[in-house]
Structure formats: structure tokens, C-alpha cells
Amino acid sequence: MTLHMKKLFDKNKVLQSFSNKTYLLGICIFIFLFSHIIHVNLAIPFSLIILYAGFNQKFSKMKKIKLSNLVLLFLISFSLGYCLLWNGLSFYFIPITIIPMLAILLFNNIEIAYFLSLITSLSLASLTSEPFKAWLIFIASSIIAVLLTNGARKRTTVIRAGAIAGIIQLITLILLEHFLIHKPDRYLVILINGVASGIIVLGVLPVFEYILQTVTNISLLELADLHHPVLQRMILEAPGTYHHSLIVGNLADTACTTIGANSLLARIGAYYHDIGKLAKPEYFIENQDIKRNMHDALSPTMSKLIIMNHVKEGLELAKKYKLSPILWDFIQQHHGSSLVYYFYRRAIEDKEEDQEVTEEGFRYPGPKPSTKETAIVLLADSVEAATRTLKEPTPTKIEETVHKIINNKFIDGQLDDCDLTLKDIEKISSVFIKILIGIYHSRANYPQ
């Protein structure tokens, strides 16, 4: 590392540290002001949130989850419960299961959901006349709500989770009171509260998705609709790319399921990863006429620019159709900083004596895949395209091709920024080979 690079690195590190400290200071000031306004000391729950975010190594790797997101979700849920208690209502009216259901849907992480449920339950229970009783009812229903909502892909699942959480609250209350039933109106309130919580979550979920710039499984299923305007355009204008994207989606979905990643996100990301090819579909081999190649009349440099530009065009198209920012990552990262090898080789073969051809000029701008899902789509995209070109796709050739492509991507450093392990990559290779053999295997020549 040169002295200049070392100084630059140290400077960036100092700036990042200063930014983090300023960020935490801002949150602390906000905590103080908010606590002063409502006359409730929130120092302990907020301190726990900050400590959790600061010392949990897993949290630091969750790029879509920010400390501000946790604080915001806690504040909204706490404020709702505080307002109900301040107006003289019993804690039975507090829709406590909203926080665990929103947390698990938005962050897709059980640990985060449990932590927020615990902090919110403790904070609200401390404001009641029966803190232990309130906390036990809150935490029991929250645990059930998290378990039932985890991985939900249907709206009915959320409503059912809220209803069952309400029943758990009712059972917990009856057990705490030793089956001495009095004030039966409380039981009706708890049951209605549970169902209402599920309905409220579904109503506010799109708002939180927009605020936190994320997408849930429920919204992803809406994007999976093949009648989406972008996908309809692909069917008509780039049918080869559309078919390729569907296969990549199947490969990525199955591979993610095998290693425990978000399979639905990978599938939807694969559907939209190549939408940039709609700008010039005829310049991509899967959409070309067999007898005509548009690149034959172009220089390697010009062909490279057209091919690489589909990433930029895809991002612009995603913004135009208001696709979720989480899908932008698949569009930008599905090639990483890979080399456009075919046109690089052509440029070397066609260059003149005084002409210089460098690899850097024929590489995609990146960034490299930053999550397991985007990395798997990159691998699925590459192996599907390579397997499609095999003249005799025997199982042996398909297996060799898959291993070669994945090894090249690994050696080229395209997987450096994601969390895939060598064990994960081996499982992904096996899944790809099995599916591709099923799709592209040779068939018997039947008589006329």
C-alpha cells in the first residue's frame, strides 16, 4: 500500500468514525427531547437498542437494517401504547402484536423481531399498574406473533397470526388469574385486539416499506405477477431474455432455499435483473436471429459499450417503473465487475500494433454482489447463459461448465463482498447442475 493510499484510508476511517459518533449523538439528543416531552424516562430501552446494534456482529452485516429503523419502529409502537394508556384505557387495548409482526415482515429476522418485542413490552408494561402481568401477556403474544408471521407470503397469514396471538393473550390472562373469570368484556377486547392488529399491520405495511426503503415477501409476490408492465414488454420485445430470466429465477430460488437465503427475493430479482436489455434487445444473442449477428458490423469496443450499458439502462427503467430499490441491487450487481471476455478477446485479436487493450476497459463497473441473493443471481445468470451455448449438453459437459463458471467467478473476486461460504458454493453448484441437466439434457431422436 502506498503512503498516499494509506493516508486516504486513514482519513476515510476517521470520517466514518466521526459520522457514526455524530449519528449516535443525534439519536441520544432526540431520546432526551422525546422523553422530556412525554415525561417518561426512555433512557434504558433506547440504550439497549443502541448497545444491541453496536455490539451485535450480525446486525452490522444486515445492510438493509439501520439503527434509525429500529428506533423509529420502537417509537411508533411505544407512542401508540402510551397514548392509549394516557387516555385512561386499560393495557388490554394496546395492540402489542403490531411491533413483532411489522419487525419480522420488514427485517425478515427473528432475532430483531424478538428484541424489539422485548424492549417494547418492557417499556409499556412499566407504565401500567400491573407491570409483571402486562409484560407476561405482551411477551407471550409477541413470541407467537413472530413465529406465525415469519416467512409470511399471504395477507391471510398475518391476520391469522394476529387472531391466534389474541387468543394466546386471553389464555395467559386466564392462567394468571387462576381461572377466576370476571369482567368478561376484557376477553372480548383482547380477541378483537388480536384480529385488529393483523389488519392494522397490513394497512400500514406499504407505508413502512416506503419509509424504510425495503420490500416484504407480500410485496415481492405482487412483483412476481408476470403481467407487470416491464415483464410484458420483455415477452413482446425481448422474448429470449424473458425466458432466460425465468430460468435464472428458478435456479436462484432453489439455490437460496438450499442454503437458507431469501429464495423469493432472489427469484423476483432474477425476473428483473436484465430489464435493461429492452433498450436494444436485438444486440443480445438470446434475442437475435440465428442467421444475423448485430455485432458483426461493430468494433469490439462499440459492442462492449452496448452490452455493458444494459446495466445502466436497467437501473433507469427500474426507476421509471418505480420498482423497489432492493431490486436495483440485482440490476447493478448481476455482473459485478466481470470481464466481457468475448469482446475483450476480439479486441486483442483485432488490435493494431500501437493499440493498447486493457482488461479494465472491458469490465463492468460493478459493484460486486453484496448479499447472498445477488451473488446467487450472478452465478445463475452466468451458468445458464454458458450452458445454453453447449452444442451437446450431456450431463458431464453441463457439470464441467457449471464448475468452471463458478470457479472463474470465485477466482475473479466477484464473490468477495457477499457472505457465501465455500460450503454454500458447493451446494449451489450441485443445485445448478441438477436443474440444468433436467432442462438441457439430450433427447432421443424419435422416428417420423
Summary of the structure (lengths in Angstrom):
residues: 448
radius of gyration: 26.9
end to end distance: 68.6
largest distance: 95.4
contacts: 1422
relative contact order: 0.06
helix: 73%
strand: 0%
